[in-house]
Amino acid sequence: MNDFLWKLRAVGVEFNEWLQEVQGYGRIRLLSLASSFEHLKDGLVDLLMARRGIHQRSFLHAGMILLLSTAAIFAPIIKNDFPSFNLGVKQTFAESPSSVLNPVTSVSQIETSTQISQKPRDKVETYTVKGGDTLSSIAKNFNITVDTIRWANPDSVPTDKTLLHPGDKLQIPPVTGIVHKVKSGDTIYSIAKKYAVSAQNIVNYPFNTFADDETFALAIGTDIIVPDGVMPEEQPSAPVYFQPVTLTAGGTGQFIWPTVGVITQYPVWYHMAVDIANPSAPQVVAADNGVVVLRECIRTGYGCHIIIDHGNGYQTLYAHMQAFYVNLGDHVSRGQAIGQMGSTGRSTGTHLHFEVHKNGAAQNPLNYLR
């Protein structure tokens, strides 16, 4: 290795010496040529000065011939390469057919028009109903759905679309969806959950404003546009209460995980439950020994759900299932399959909504699951 480096270094030294020799030779040749040119130039100048005027006419004629020959040779080339450049030719412009057929005699005869660009609407507009208007026609004009207008005007839009009266005032949202006025405790996540969209839908709408653009905090009283949001249906008039039953259910107070999957929403103050998602829709099992005290399917809310009372002040709820394996009043054992995960009720994907209640109060399930 050292021998190779030594040889490489020697080659570099020789190459450097060769370059120096070439530079020296080139410098000598350049000086020699410059000296010869100076001698030639001095001789030519002496000759012209000595015989000044004798060959003046010949030089003039030869120069003119050379100039004309150059022009004749290069003019066609220039014309082909640059069509808009005409050598010594007066340019004329052909009139368009429209200008020939419709000559303009004065500036006042020129018709002008302004094209207004369609700017996307960024806020709710007030529309005054005209004669012949229907909800369908208004919705079509504003490129939104009829339901969007109904939801934005719950007190002024009649059930029958033909009952609109000229002069009525309607609030028209900028896009299909919901206009939500922020209340205390609202977050983009609670709003998104309420109207069955993702929080990203709300954030992506460019005209929504936030009190803090990093945390997406909301200012109370502001309007938030929820694109593609759907107004939740009215809940059943008879709410479901968690009431302990007086029976021996054999609950241990220790709860196992009711299914397998990925936690998509953790317990928070407005959602004191855990959502476990799994697209394969696995079985749901009882978290502890108990008795089935409610087995119900509703179109909204929990969808198809089961409540198990464990006889020790605890109850558990399993929501959004697509199938039941047990009946009302059945005694179930810890780990027994009670149904299959689904996406019924207020659900946007296959998952289990699991709650734990103690003496009727919702608890954080993560404090009890083992």
N, C-alpha and C positions, 0 to 999 in steps of 0.2 A: 504493500500500500504506500509506504514512504517513497519507494523507488518510482512508483507511478506519479506521485505528486511532484517529485523532483523533475521528472521528464516533462511534465505538463508546465511547470514553472519555466523550464529552459525554452520550451517552444514559445511561450508567451514573450519571453525576452527577445528571442530572435524575430518574432513577428513585429514587435515594437520597433526594433532597429530597421526592419525592412520598410515600415511605414515612414520612418524619418528619412530614409534614403529617397523614397518616392517623392516625398514632399520637397526635398531639396532639389531634385531633378526637375520637378514641375515648376518650381520657382525660377530656375535658370532658364528653362525654355520660354516661360511667359515673358521674362525680361528681354530675351532675345527677339521674340516676335514684336514686342512693343517698340523696340529700337528700330527694327526693320520698317515697321509701319510709319514711324516718325520720319525716317529718311525718305520713304516713298511719298508721303504727304508733302514734305518740304519741296521735293522735286516737282511735284504736280503744281503746287502753288507758284513756284518760280516760273514754270512754263506759262501758266495762265496769266500771271502778272506781266510777263515779258511780251506776250502776244495778245494783250487785252484788246478786245474789240474786233479782232480779225475773224474769230469763229462765233461771234455773238448770234448772227442770223441762223447758223447751222444748229447751234444749241437750242434756240427757241423753237425751230421747226421740229426738231427731234423730240423735244419735251411735249409739244402739243400732240404729235402723232402717238407718243407713248400714253398720254392721258386718255385720248379718244379710244385707243385700242383697249385699254383697261376697262373703260366704261362699257364698250360693246360686249366684252367678254363676260363681265360680272353682273350686268343689269338683269338678264333673264333669270339668273340664279337668285338674285335678291327678290325679284318679283314673285317667283314661285314659293320661296321660303317665307316671305312676308307679304301676303296678299293685300293687307290694308295699307302697305307702304308703296306708293307710286312715285317713281322718279320723274319729277317735272311734269306730272300729269294732273290736271285739275280734277279733283274728286267730285263725283255727282252721286247723289243718293236717290234711289228709286222710292217713290211714295208707295205706302202700303195700300192695298185695295180699299181698305176702310176709309183711308183719308181721301182717296180719289172719289169714292162714291158719296161720302158725307163730308164735304169740305167744311172746315171751321173758319168762320169769318171773324169771330171775336172771342175774347176770353170768356165772356158771359155765356157763350153757347156750350162750353165744355161742361159736361156733367160729371160731378164728383160724388163719391159715396164713401162712407166710413164703415169699415167692417169691425164690429165690436167683438172681441174675443170672449168666449164663454168662461168666465171665472167661476171656479167651484164655490158653492155657497158654504160659508163658514159658521153660520149661526141660524137660529130659529127666526123665521119670517112670519109676519102677520098678513094673512090673505083675506080679502073681502070677497065673499061669495057673490057670484053674478048669476043672472037668470040663466037657467039651463044647466048650471053646474051640478055635478054629482061627485060623490067621493072618488069614484073610479076615474072620472075625467081630471079631477084636481090631482090625484095621485100620479096619473100618467104625465101630466104637465110638469110636475116637479120630480119625476123619476123616483118615486118612493112607493111604498105599499099602502093600501087602504088602512091596514091595521096600524101602521105608523101614525097616520092622521088621527085615528080613533084614540090611540093611547096618549097622544099629545093633547087631545081635547076631550077628556072623559065626561065633562059636564055639558058640552055644547054639540057633540056629534050624535045624532039620533041613530037608533038601530036600523031604521029603514033609510037607505041611501037616497031615496027620492024626497025626503022631508027637509032637505037643506033649503034655507030661505035666503033670497038675495039680501045682502047687507050683513049677514052673519060674519063674525070674525073667527078665523081659524088660525091656530099656530101650526106652522109647517116646518118640521125639522129638516136639517140639511141633507140627511141621508136616512135610509131605511134603518129603523132601530128605535131606541128609547132615548128620551131626554130626561136625565135624572138630576134632581136638585139635591145637592150634597147636604146631608144632615150630620149631626154630631155622631161620631163613631164610625162613619162610613170610610171605607177604604176601597181602592180599586178592586181588591180581591172579593170583598163582600158584595160590591155592586156587580162584578162579573158573575159571581155565583147566583145572585138574585135573578139576573136576566139571561142566564144560560149561555154565557160566552166566556172566552178566556180573558184574563186581565190584559194580555198582550193586545187584544183588539182595542181596548180603551186607550192604551199607551200609544198604539200605532196611529190613532186618529190625530192628524197634525194640528187641529184647531183646539184640542183639549188643553187647558192650562192647569198647572199644578202649583201648589204653594212651594213645593221643593221639587225641582226637576230630577234630583238624584234619587230621592226616596218615593217620589210620586205621591207625596202627601196632598190632601185635598183641603180646600178652603170652604168652610161652611157657607151655604147659600149660593155657591156657584153652580152653574149648569154643566153637567158632564154628558157628552154624547156617547152613547153605547151602540156602536155600529152592529147591526144584525141582532141586537138584543130582542128578547121576547118577553112580553109582560107575563109574569107568573099567574097561573089560574088561581081562582079563589080557593082557599083551603076549606076542608069540610067544616061545617058549622059546629059539629061536636068534636072538640079536640080530644086527643088521646092523652090521658094522664097516666103516670106511673104510680100505681097504688099497690103497696105490698098486700099480699094475700096471706090469710092465716092458714097455712098448711105446712106440712113438714116436707120441704123440698130437698134438704140435705146439702145445701150449698156450703162450700169450704171457705169462701172469701178469697180464694186464690184463683186467678183466671188465666187460662192458656190462650194463645193466639187463635182467633176463630177461623183463620184461613191463611193462605200463603200468597205472597205478592209483594208489590212495591208500595211503600207509603207515598201517596201523592198529595195528601194534605194532613198536616199535624194539628193537634188541638190548639185552638185560639179562643179568645173570649166569645166570638160570634159563631164558633164552630167547635163546640166542646165534644169532639169525636175524632176518630182516626179513620181516614179513607185508605183502603188497601186495594190497589188495582192489579188485575191480572187478566190479560186478554184471553187466556185459555179457559176462563170461567171455572175455577176449581170448586170443590165442595166447601160448604160453610159448616163448622162444627160448633157445638155448645161450648162456651168458655168455662162453664162450671155446671155442676148438677142443679137441676131445677125443674120447673113445670112451665109449659107453654101457656101463657095467659092471654096472648093476643097473636092472631095470625090473620093478616089483612092485606089486601091489595087496593091501592088508590092510584088515580091517574097522576097525581102530583106528589110533592113532598117525598116521603120515604118510599113510595112505590109499593112493591110487595115486601112486607117486613114481618118480623117475628119479635115478640118480647118474651123473655124467659125470666120468671121470678125465682130467685134462689133461696127464698125463705128466711133470709137473715138480714133483711133490709136492702139487699142488693137486687137490681134488675139489669139485664143487658138487652140491647136492641140491635138487630141485624137487618139492615135496609138494602133496598134496590135488588133483591134476589129475583131470579127468573123462575125458580121452582122450589116447592116445599116438600120436605120428606117427612114432616111430622104434622100432627093435627092439634087443634086447640084442646088443652087439658092433658096432653101427653106428658109423662115424666121422662126427662132426658138425662143422660149421663154426661159427665165431662168428657169432651172429645167425640161425642156422637154426632154424626152428620144430620143436620136439620134442614138443609136446602142447598141450592147452587147459586153461586155468584151471578149477578146479571147487571142490567142497566135500565131498570124500571123506574118510573116516577121522575123526579127532577135529577136526572143523571145524564152526563155527556159521554160516558164510557163505562165499560165493564169494571165494576169495583164493588167493594163492600163498605158500607158506612156503619161503623161500630161504635156504640155508646155504652157507658157504664153509669148507672144512677144509684145513689145511696140515699135512702129515705126520701126519694122523689127529687133529689137535686143532682144535676149532671156533674160528673167527675171527669178528671183527666184520665182516660183509659191507660195511658202509658205508665201511670203510677201503680196499676194493678196487674198488668199483663206480665206473665213470666215465660 
